[in-house]
Amino acid sequence: VIDSRPEPAPAAADDTHINCSRSNILVFAHKYQREMWRAFKHRRDCMMQVAKFAEFKDFGIKPMDKITAVDCIEYRRYLENNTDLNPGTINRYLSAVSSCFRFAVEELQLMTDRPRVALIKTVEAATRAFTKTQVRQMIELHERNGNHWVAYMIKIGCLTGMRMGEIICLPLDITEWNGETQ
């Protein structure tokens, strides 16, 4: 028996939401990108990663609620075997895809369940830090080239742990450099 009744109109509150049984993941990510990923660079990177997922096989035309954990594992295997991406980068790709499903289920409640995206087990990353010799060489190079402001940024960053954005925001008119504490 085929149900020929027309589909009920969505409630007023649901008018703004995408129907996951009709929409693909790329359309969903595009609509909700600002809610899922707040920072611009992170949002841009995640959108690129979701777009790569959508380009794989028929995932770009498949409705979100039809994508399975097996599909995600197949995509992970494809990335492992056919790209030169390291495991951490592959995990970031998969995390962006997982974020879409998590947002659809937990935040918007548009789906009842989400496919579990299995990440690659990785060893803990080594701490990245410059040695004192490397810092001294960078400072000397920039001072020799006349880029004293870069040398100061390196000094401030390495001595305080401040990030570039924090250093740039320092009010120079009230900032004093004490050369004795180098």
C-alpha positions in Angstrom: 0.0 0.0 0.0 1.4 3.4 -1.0 0.6 6.3 1.2 -0.5 9.0 -1.2 -1.3 11.6 1.5 0.6 14.8 1.1 3.4 15.4 3.4 2.4 17.7 6.3 3.6 21.2 6.3 6.5 21.9 8.7 5.6 23.7 11.9 6.5 27.4 12.1 9.5 26.7 14.4 10.9 24.1 12.0 10.7 26.4 8.9 14.3 27.5 9.3 15.7 24.0 9.7 17.0 21.8 6.9 15.3 18.4 6.5 18.2 15.9 6.9 16.3 13.2 5.0 16.4 15.4 1.9 19.5 17.5 2.4 23.1 16.5 1.8 25.9 17.2 4.3 27.4 20.1 2.3 24.1 22.1 2.2 23.7 21.4 5.9 27.3 22.5 6.7 26.9 25.6 4.6 23.7 26.6 6.4 24.9 26.0 10.0 28.7 26.7 9.6 28.7 29.7 11.8 27.0 27.9 14.7 29.2 24.8 14.4 32.6 26.6 13.9 32.9 30.1 15.3 36.4 31.1 14.3 36.8 32.1 10.7 39.9 30.0 9.9 38.5 27.0 11.6 35.2 27.4 9.8 37.0 27.8 6.4 39.1 24.7 7.1 36.1 22.6 8.2 34.0 23.6 5.2 36.8 22.6 2.9 37.1 19.2 4.7 33.3 18.6 4.5 33.4 19.5 0.8 36.1 16.9 0.3 33.9 14.4 2.1 30.9 15.4 -0.2 33.1 14.9 -3.3 33.9 11.3 -2.3 31.6 8.8 -4.2 28.0 9.8 -3.9 28.2 11.4 -0.4 27.5 14.8 -1.8 24.1 13.8 -3.2 23.2 11.3 -0.4 20.9 12.6 2.2 22.6 13.1 5.6 20.5 10.5 7.4 21.5 7.9 4.8 25.2 8.3 5.5 26.4 5.4 7.7 29.4 4.6 9.9 30.5 2.2 7.2 30.6 5.2 4.7 32.7 7.2 7.1 35.1 4.3 7.6 35.3 3.8 3.8 36.2 7.5 3.4 38.8 7.2 6.2 40.4 4.3 4.4 40.4 6.2 1.2 42.3 9.1 2.8 44.7 6.7 4.5 45.5 4.7 1.3 45.2 7.4 -1.5 46.6 10.6 0.0 49.7 11.6 1.7 47.8 13.1 4.7 49.2 12.2 8.1 46.8 10.5 10.6 46.3 13.7 12.6 45.2 15.6 9.5 42.9 12.7 8.5 41.4 12.9 12.0 40.7 16.6 11.5 38.9 15.8 8.2 36.8 13.2 10.0 36.1 15.5 12.9 34.7 18.2 10.7 32.3 15.6 9.2 31.4 14.3 12.7 30.7 17.8 13.8 27.9 18.1 11.2 26.2 15.0 12.4 26.7 15.9 16.1 25.1 19.3 15.5 22.2 17.8 13.6 21.5 15.3 16.4 22.4 17.0 19.6 21.8 20.7 18.9 19.0 20.8 16.3 17.5 17.3 16.9 16.9 16.9 13.2 18.1 13.3 13.3 17.6 10.6 15.9 21.1 9.1 15.6 24.4 9.9 13.9 27.0 7.7 12.4 30.0 7.2 14.6 33.1 8.5 12.8 36.0 6.3 13.9 39.2 8.3 14.1 42.7 6.9 13.6 44.5 5.9 16.8 47.6 8.1 17.0 50.6 8.3 19.3 50.7 11.4 21.4 52.3 14.3 19.5 55.7 15.4 20.4 55.9 18.8 22.1 56.9 21.4 19.7 59.4 23.9 21.1 62.4 25.8 19.9 65.8 25.3 21.6 67.6 28.4 23.0 70.1 28.1 20.1 67.3 28.1 17.5 65.7 31.2 19.1 69.0 33.0 19.2 69.6 32.1 15.5 66.2 33.4 14.5 66.7 36.7 16.4 70.2 37.2 14.9 68.9 36.5 11.4 66.1 39.1 11.6 68.4 41.7 13.3 71.0 41.2 10.5 68.3 41.7 7.9 67.0 44.9 9.6 63.8 43.4 10.7 64.1 44.4 14.3 60.4 44.3 14.9 60.3 40.6 14.0 63.2 39.9 16.3 61.3 41.7 19.1 58.2 39.6 18.3 60.2 36.4 18.5 61.7 37.5 21.8 58.4 38.4 23.3 56.7 35.2 22.1 59.5 32.9 23.3 60.0 34.7 26.7 56.3 35.0 27.5 54.5 32.3 25.6 52.2 34.9 24.0 50.7 34.2 20.7 51.2 36.4 17.6 47.7 37.9 17.9 48.3 38.8 21.5 51.7 40.4 20.7 50.3 42.5 17.9 47.5 43.8 20.2 50.1 45.1 22.7 49.7 48.9 23.1 53.1 50.1 22.0 52.8 53.5 23.6 52.8 52.0 27.1 55.0 49.0 26.4 58.6 49.1 27.6 61.3 46.6 26.6 63.7 45.8 29.3 66.8 44.5 27.6 68.3 43.2 30.8 65.8 40.4 31.1 66.7 38.8 27.8 
